[in-house]
Amino acid sequence: MKSVLFFLGLGAGLFGLSALLKSRRDSGADLLDLNSASDKQLARLSGLPGELIERIIENRPYMTKIDLIGRRIIPDETYERIKHSIKAEHAA
């Protein structure tokens, strides 16, 4: 009986941790803003070459991050690599 309770508690704990990590990811707190990031910040993204960094900066502003592929700024494969690390904040 103790082992069943242990696994139920472990499952609940893991579920709580998963929910916490998802809420943090969804909050956008750690995401790089395409509209304000410097070239050095963009260079930290997964394998983003200098020519694409220049294109991202030259084609600002972005309404959404999907604009990167909708406006053909970067290839689809590159977008798939970086999409979880970026956001597009709207100017106030």
C-alpha positions in Angstrom: 0.0 0.0 0.0 2.9 2.4 0.8 4.3 1.9 -2.7 1.0 2.8 -4.3 0.8 6.0 -2.2 4.4 6.7 -3.1 3.8 6.5 -6.8 0.6 8.5 -6.6 2.5 11.2 -4.7 5.3 11.1 -7.2 2.9 11.3 -10.1 1.1 14.3 -8.6 4.5 16.0 -7.9 5.6 15.5 -11.5 2.3 16.8 -12.8 2.7 19.9 -10.7 6.3 20.4 -11.9 5.1 20.0 -15.5 2.4 22.5 -15.1 4.9 25.0 -13.5 7.3 24.6 -16.3 4.6 25.0 -18.9 3.2 28.2 -17.3 6.7 29.6 -17.2 7.3 28.8 -20.9 3.9 30.2 -21.9 4.5 33.4 -19.9 7.2 34.4 -22.4 9.4 35.7 -19.6 12.6 34.1 -21.1 11.8 34.6 -24.8 13.8 36.8 -27.1 11.8 39.7 -28.6 12.3 39.9 -32.4 11.4 43.6 -32.4 14.0 44.7 -29.8 16.7 42.1 -29.7 20.2 43.2 -30.6 22.2 41.4 -33.2 24.3 39.8 -30.4 21.2 38.5 -28.7 19.9 37.1 -32.0 23.3 35.4 -32.6 22.7 33.3 -29.4 19.8 31.6 -31.1 20.4 28.0 -32.3 22.7 28.3 -35.3 21.4 31.5 -36.7 23.9 32.8 -39.3 24.7 36.5 -39.7 22.9 37.0 -42.9 19.6 35.8 -41.3 20.2 38.0 -38.3 20.6 41.0 -40.6 17.4 40.1 -42.4 15.4 39.8 -39.2 16.6 43.2 -38.0 16.0 44.9 -41.4 12.5 43.6 -41.7 11.2 44.8 -38.3 8.6 45.2 -36.9 6.9 41.9 -36.6 3.3 41.4 -35.5 3.8 37.8 -34.6 6.8 35.5 -34.7 5.3 33.5 -37.5 5.9 36.6 -39.7 9.5 35.3 -40.0 8.3 32.5 -42.4 5.2 34.2 -43.7 7.3 37.1 -45.0 10.1 34.7 -46.0 12.7 36.2 -43.7 14.1 32.8 -42.6 13.6 29.2 -43.9 11.0 27.0 -42.3 13.7 24.7 -40.8 15.4 27.6 -39.1 12.0 28.8 -37.7 11.3 25.3 -36.3 14.6 25.4 -34.4 14.1 28.8 -32.8 10.3 29.2 -32.5 10.3 28.2 -28.8 12.9 30.8 -27.9 11.3 33.9 -29.6 8.3 36.2 -29.4 7.2 39.4 -31.1 6.1 42.1 -28.7 3.9 44.8 -30.1 5.1 48.3 -29.9 3.0 50.5 -27.5 
